[in-house]
Amino acid sequence: MKFYRYLYVGDGVKNPQRVKWKLKRHAGVQVYVIALAPSPDQLEIYHSAYLKQKYYRHHPPIIIGIAASYEEAVDLIVKITQECVEALGNCNLKEYLKQKAKKNSDME
């Protein structure tokens, strides 16, 4: 698994480091992840069990956020979209996330 540097974590996720560790090792963890869509779509929500498939071992998604429930994942996407609209004035989430990572890495 690949994780976004500034990972969004829902309030229901108690130990994000442990969840990341389990996701990387394809261990059993019951969370929803928000990932960059490989298609022209913006973001996708997956249940973590879906990522155990062999395809995702060879084509790992870039995970933007982790949530305890589907509703919490939707709330995180709403939060990302609001930040994007405030920063760019549009809803190009992929571009916003790329610029946010670049901007913050330039500051360090």
MODELLER restraints for C-alpha pairs under 7 A, 6 or more apart:
rsr = mdl.restraints
at = mdl.atoms
rsr.add(forms.Gaussian(group=physical.xy_distance, feature=features.Distance(at['CA:1:A'], at['CA:23:A']), mean=6.95, stdev=0.5))
rsr.add(forms.Gaussian(group=physical.xy_distance, feature=features.Distance(at['CA:1:A'], at['CA:24:A']), mean=5.16, stdev=0.5))
rsr.add(forms.Gaussian(group=physical.xy_distance, feature=features.Distance(at['CA:1:A'], at['CA:60:A']), mean=5.10, stdev=0.5))
rsr.add(forms.Gaussian(group=physical.xy_distance, feature=features.Distance(at['CA:1:A'], at['CA:61:A']), mean=6.37, stdev=0.5))
rsr.add(forms.Gaussian(group=physical.xy_distance, feature=features.Distance(at['CA:1:A'], at['CA:62:A']), mean=6.86, stdev=0.5))
rsr.add(forms.Gaussian(group=physical.xy_distance, feature=features.Distance(at['CA:2:A'], at['CA:60:A']), mean=6.56, stdev=0.5))
rsr.add(forms.Gaussian(group=physical.xy_distance, feature=features.Distance(at['CA:2:A'], at['CA:61:A']), mean=6.38, stdev=0.5))
rsr.add(forms.Gaussian(group=physical.xy_distance, feature=features.Distance(at['CA:2:A'], at['CA:62:A']), mean=4.84, stdev=0.5))
rsr.add(forms.Gaussian(group=physical.xy_distance, feature=features.Distance(at['CA:2:A'], at['CA:63:A']), mean=6.10, stdev=0.5))
rsr.add(forms.Gaussian(group=physical.xy_distance, feature=features.Distance(at['CA:3:A'], at['CA:62:A']), mean=5.51, stdev=0.5))
rsr.add(forms.Gaussian(group=physical.xy_distance, feature=features.Distance(at['CA:3:A'], at['CA:63:A']), mean=4.74, stdev=0.5))
rsr.add(forms.Gaussian(group=physical.xy_distance, feature=features.Distance(at['CA:3:A'], at['CA:64:A']), mean=6.36, stdev=0.5))
rsr.add(forms.Gaussian(group=physical.xy_distance, feature=features.Distance(at['CA:4:A'], at['CA:62:A']), mean=6.48, stdev=0.5))
rsr.add(forms.Gaussian(group=physical.xy_distance, feature=features.Distance(at['CA:4:A'], at['CA:63:A']), mean=5.83, stdev=0.5))
rsr.add(forms.Gaussian(group=physical.xy_distance, feature=features.Distance(at['CA:4:A'], at['CA:64:A']), mean=5.08, stdev=0.5))
rsr.add(forms.Gaussian(group=physical.xy_distance, feature=features.Distance(at['CA:5:A'], at['CA:101:A']), mean=6.94, stdev=0.5))
rsr.add(forms.Gaussian(group=physical.xy_distance, feature=features.Distance(at['CA:7:A'], at['CA:64:A']), mean=5.37, stdev=0.5))
rsr.add(forms.Gaussian(group=physical.xy_distance, feature=features.Distance(at['CA:7:A'], at['CA:65:A']), mean=5.34, stdev=0.5))
rsr.add(forms.Gaussian(group=physical.xy_distance, feature=features.Distance(at['CA:8:A'], at['CA:64:A']), mean=6.21, stdev=0.5))
rsr.add(forms.Gaussian(group=physical.xy_distance, feature=features.Distance(at['CA:8:A'], at['CA:65:A']), mean=4.29, stdev=0.5))
rsr.add(forms.Gaussian(group=physical.xy_distance, feature=features.Distance(at['CA:8:A'], at['CA:66:A']), mean=6.38, stdev=0.5))
rsr.add(forms.Gaussian(group=physical.xy_distance, feature=features.Distance(at['CA:9:A'], at['CA:65:A']), mean=5.55, stdev=0.5))
rsr.add(forms.Gaussian(group=physical.xy_distance, feature=features.Distance(at['CA:9:A'], at['CA:66:A']), mean=4.98, stdev=0.5))
rsr.add(forms.Gaussian(group=physical.xy_distance, feature=features.Distance(at['CA:9:A'], at['CA:67:A']), mean=6.08, stdev=0.5))
rsr.add(forms.Gaussian(group=physical.xy_distance, feature=features.Distance(at['CA:10:A'], at['CA:66:A']), mean=6.18, stdev=0.5))
rsr.add(forms.Gaussian(group=physical.xy_distance, feature=features.Distance(at['CA:10:A'], at['CA:67:A']), mean=4.65, stdev=0.5))
rsr.add(forms.Gaussian(group=physical.xy_distance, feature=features.Distance(at['CA:10:A'], at['CA:68:A']), mean=6.66, stdev=0.5))
rsr.add(forms.Gaussian(group=physical.xy_distance, feature=features.Distance(at['CA:10:A'], at['CA:72:A']), mean=6.29, stdev=0.5))
rsr.add(forms.Gaussian(group=physical.xy_distance, feature=features.Distance(at['CA:10:A'], at['CA:76:A']), mean=6.88, stdev=0.5))
rsr.add(forms.Gaussian(group=physical.xy_distance, feature=features.Distance(at['CA:12:A'], at['CA:67:A']), mean=6.63, stdev=0.5))
rsr.add(forms.Gaussian(group=physical.xy_distance, feature=features.Distance(at['CA:12:A'], at['CA:68:A']), mean=5.09, stdev=0.5))
rsr.add(forms.Gaussian(group=physical.xy_distance, feature=features.Distance(at['CA:13:A'], at['CA:67:A']), mean=6.11, stdev=0.5))
rsr.add(forms.Gaussian(group=physical.xy_distance, feature=features.Distance(at['CA:13:A'], at['CA:68:A']), mean=5.41, stdev=0.5))
rsr.add(forms.Gaussian(group=physical.xy_distance, feature=features.Distance(at['CA:19:A'], at['CA:29:A']), mean=6.92, stdev=0.5))
rsr.add(forms.Gaussian(group=physical.xy_distance, feature=features.Distance(at['CA:22:A'], at['CA:28:A']), mean=6.86, stdev=0.5))
rsr.add(forms.Gaussian(group=physical.xy_distance, feature=features.Distance(at['CA:22:A'], at['CA:29:A']), mean=6.60, stdev=0.5))
rsr.add(forms.Gaussian(group=physical.xy_distance, feature=features.Distance(at['CA:26:A'], at['CA:52:A']), mean=5.66, stdev=0.5))
rsr.add(forms.Gaussian(group=physical.xy_distance, feature=features.Distance(at['CA:29:A'], at['CA:48:A']), mean=6.68, stdev=0.5))
rsr.add(forms.Gaussian(group=physical.xy_distance, feature=features.Distance(at['CA:30:A'], at['CA:48:A']), mean=6.22, stdev=0.5))
rsr.add(forms.Gaussian(group=physical.xy_distance, feature=features.Distance(at['CA:31:A'], at['CA:47:A']), mean=6.10, stdev=0.5))
rsr.add(forms.Gaussian(group=physical.xy_distance, feature=features.Distance(at['CA:31:A'], at['CA:48:A']), mean=5.58, stdev=0.5))
rsr.add(forms.Gaussian(group=physical.xy_distance, feature=features.Distance(at['CA:31:A'], at['CA:66:A']), mean=6.86, stdev=0.5))
rsr.add(forms.Gaussian(group=physical.xy_distance, feature=features.Distance(at['CA:31:A'], at['CA:67:A']), mean=5.83, stdev=0.5))
rsr.add(forms.Gaussian(group=physical.xy_distance, feature=features.Distance(at['CA:31:A'], at['CA:68:A']), mean=4.85, stdev=0.5))
rsr.add(forms.Gaussian(group=physical.xy_distance, feature=features.Distance(at['CA:31:A'], at['CA:69:A']), mean=6.43, stdev=0.5))
rsr.add(forms.Gaussian(group=physical.xy_distance, feature=features.Distance(at['CA:32:A'], at['CA:45:A']), mean=6.62, stdev=0.5))
rsr.add(forms.Gaussian(group=physical.xy_distance, feature=features.Distance(at['CA:32:A'], at['CA:46:A']), mean=5.55, stdev=0.5))
rsr.add(forms.Gaussian(group=physical.xy_distance, feature=features.Distance(at['CA:32:A'], at['CA:47:A']), mean=4.42, stdev=0.5))
rsr.add(forms.Gaussian(group=physical.xy_distance, feature=features.Distance(at['CA:32:A'], at['CA:48:A']), mean=5.62, stdev=0.5))
rsr.add(forms.Gaussian(group=physical.xy_distance, feature=features.Distance(at['CA:32:A'], at['CA:66:A']), mean=5.90, stdev=0.5))
rsr.add(forms.Gaussian(group=physical.xy_distance, feature=features.Distance(at['CA:32:A'], at['CA:67:A']), mean=5.15, stdev=0.5))
rsr.add(forms.Gaussian(group=physical.xy_distance, feature=features.Distance(at['CA:32:A'], at['CA:68:A']), mean=6.09, stdev=0.5))
rsr.add(forms.Gaussian(group=physical.xy_distance, feature=features.Distance(at['CA:32:A'], at['CA:69:A']), mean=6.07, stdev=0.5))
rsr.add(forms.Gaussian(group=physical.xy_distance, feature=features.Distance(at['CA:32:A'], at['CA:70:A']), mean=6.23, stdev=0.5))
rsr.add(forms.Gaussian(group=physical.xy_distance, feature=features.Distance(at['CA:32:A'], at['CA:73:A']), mean=6.63, stdev=0.5))
rsr.add(forms.Gaussian(group=physical.xy_distance, feature=features.Distance(at['CA:33:A'], at['CA:45:A']), mean=5.66, stdev=0.5))
rsr.add(forms.Gaussian(group=physical.xy_distance, feature=features.Distance(at['CA:33:A'], at['CA:46:A']), mean=5.33, stdev=0.5))
rsr.add(forms.Gaussian(group=physical.xy_distance, feature=features.Distance(at['CA:33:A'], at['CA:47:A']), mean=6.31, stdev=0.5))
rsr.add(forms.Gaussian(group=physical.xy_distance, feature=features.Distance(at['CA:33:A'], at['CA:48:A']), mean=6.50, stdev=0.5))
rsr.add(forms.Gaussian(group=physical.xy_distance, feature=features.Distance(at['CA:33:A'], at['CA:63:A']), mean=6.53, stdev=0.5))
rsr.add(forms.Gaussian(group=physical.xy_distance, feature=features.Distance(at['CA:33:A'], at['CA:65:A']), mean=5.64, stdev=0.5))
rsr.add(forms.Gaussian(group=physical.xy_distance, feature=features.Distance(at['CA:33:A'], at['CA:66:A']), mean=4.58, stdev=0.5))
rsr.add(forms.Gaussian(group=physical.xy_distance, feature=features.Distance(at['CA:33:A'], at['CA:67:A']), mean=6.19, stdev=0.5))
rsr.add(forms.Gaussian(group=physical.xy_distance, feature=features.Distance(at['CA:34:A'], at['CA:43:A']), mean=6.57, stdev=0.5))
rsr.add(forms.Gaussian(group=physical.xy_distance, feature=features.Distance(at['CA:34:A'], at['CA:44:A']), mean=5.63, stdev=0.5))
rsr.add(forms.Gaussian(group=physical.xy_distance, feature=features.Distance(at['CA:34:A'], at['CA:45:A']), mean=4.64, stdev=0.5))
rsr.add(forms.Gaussian(group=physical.xy_distance, feature=features.Distance(at['CA:34:A'], at['CA:46:A']), mean=6.53, stdev=0.5))
rsr.add(forms.Gaussian(group=physical.xy_distance, feature=features.Distance(at['CA:34:A'], at['CA:63:A']), mean=5.76, stdev=0.5))
rsr.add(forms.Gaussian(group=physical.xy_distance, feature=features.Distance(at['CA:34:A'], at['CA:64:A']), mean=5.41, stdev=0.5))
rsr.add(forms.Gaussian(group=physical.xy_distance, feature=features.Distance(at['CA:34:A'], at['CA:65:A']), mean=4.81, stdev=0.5))
rsr.add(forms.Gaussian(group=physical.xy_distance, feature=features.Distance(at['CA:34:A'], at['CA:66:A']), mean=6.26, stdev=0.5))
rsr.add(forms.Gaussian(group=physical.xy_distance, feature=features.Distance(at['CA:34:A'], at['CA:73:A']), mean=6.80, stdev=0.5))
rsr.add(forms.Gaussian(group=physical.xy_distance, feature=features.Distance(at['CA:35:A'], at['CA:43:A']), mean=5.62, stdev=0.5))
rsr.add(forms.Gaussian(group=physical.xy_distance, feature=features.Distance(at['CA:35:A'], at['CA:44:A']), mean=5.33, stdev=0.5))
rsr.add(forms.Gaussian(group=physical.xy_distance, feature=features.Distance(at['CA:35:A'], at['CA:45:A']), mean=6.42, stdev=0.5))
rsr.add(forms.Gaussian(group=physical.xy_distance, feature=features.Distance(at['CA:35:A'], at['CA:61:A']), mean=6.16, stdev=0.5))
rsr.add(forms.Gaussian(group=physical.xy_distance, feature=features.Distance(at['CA:35:A'], at['CA:62:A']), mean=5.46, stdev=0.5))
rsr.add(forms.Gaussian(group=physical.xy_distance, feature=features.Distance(at['CA:35:A'], at['CA:63:A']), mean=4.29, stdev=0.5))
rsr.add(forms.Gaussian(group=physical.xy_distance, feature=features.Distance(at['CA:35:A'], at['CA:64:A']), mean=5.27, stdev=0.5))
rsr.add(forms.Gaussian(group=physical.xy_distance, feature=features.Distance(at['CA:35:A'], at['CA:65:A']), mean=6.99, stdev=0.5))
rsr.add(forms.Gaussian(group=physical.xy_distance, feature=features.Distance(at['CA:36:A'], at['CA:42:A']), mean=6.35, stdev=0.5))
rsr.add(forms.Gaussian(group=physical.xy_distance, feature=features.Distance(at['CA:36:A'], at['CA:43:A']), mean=4.70, stdev=0.5))
rsr.add(forms.Gaussian(group=physical.xy_distance, feature=features.Distance(at['CA:36:A'], at['CA:44:A']), mean=6.30, stdev=0.5))
rsr.add(forms.Gaussian(group=physical.xy_distance, feature=features.Distance(at['CA:36:A'], at['CA:61:A']), mean=6.80, stdev=0.5))
rsr.add(forms.Gaussian(group=physical.xy_distance, feature=features.Distance(at['CA:36:A'], at['CA:62:A']), mean=5.76, stdev=0.5))
rsr.add(forms.Gaussian(group=physical.xy_distance, feature=features.Distance(at['CA:36:A'], at['CA:63:A']), mean=6.65, stdev=0.5))
rsr.add(forms.Gaussian(group=physical.xy_distance, feature=features.Distance(at['CA:36:A'], at['CA:64:A']), mean=6.89, stdev=0.5))
rsr.add(forms.Gaussian(group=physical.xy_distance, feature=features.Distance(at['CA:37:A'], at['CA:43:A']), mean=4.95, stdev=0.5))
rsr.add(forms.Gaussian(group=physical.xy_distance, feature=features.Distance(at['CA:37:A'], at['CA:44:A']), mean=5.63, stdev=0.5))
rsr.add(forms.Gaussian(group=physical.xy_distance, feature=features.Distance(at['CA:42:A'], at['CA:93:A']), mean=6.12, stdev=0.5))
rsr.add(forms.Gaussian(group=physical.xy_distance, feature=features.Distance(at['CA:42:A'], at['CA:94:A']), mean=6.11, stdev=0.5))
rsr.add(forms.Gaussian(group=physical.xy_distance, feature=features.Distance(at['CA:67:A'], at['CA:73:A']), mean=5.13, stdev=0.5))
rsr.add(forms.Gaussian(group=physical.xy_distance, feature=features.Distance(at['CA:81:A'], at['CA:91:A']), mean=6.27, stdev=0.5))
rsr.add(forms.Gaussian(group=physical.xy_distance, feature=features.Distance(at['CA:81:A'], at['CA:93:A']), mean=6.65, stdev=0.5))
rsr.add(forms.Gaussian(group=physical.xy_distance, feature=features.Distance(at['CA:84:A'], at['CA:90:A']), mean=6.69, stdev=0.5))
rsr.add(forms.Gaussian(group=physical.xy_distance, feature=features.Distance(at['CA:84:A'], at['CA:91:A']), mean=6.07, stdev=0.5))
rsr.add(forms.Gaussian(group=physical.xy_distance, feature=features.Distance(at['CA:84:A'], at['CA:93:A']), mean=6.32, stdev=0.5))
rsr.add(forms.Gaussian(group=physical.xy_distance, feature=features.Distance(at['CA:84:A'], at['CA:96:A']), mean=5.81, stdev=0.5))
rsr.add(forms.Gaussian(group=physical.xy_distance, feature=features.Distance(at['CA:85:A'], at['CA:91:A']), mean=5.84, stdev=0.5))
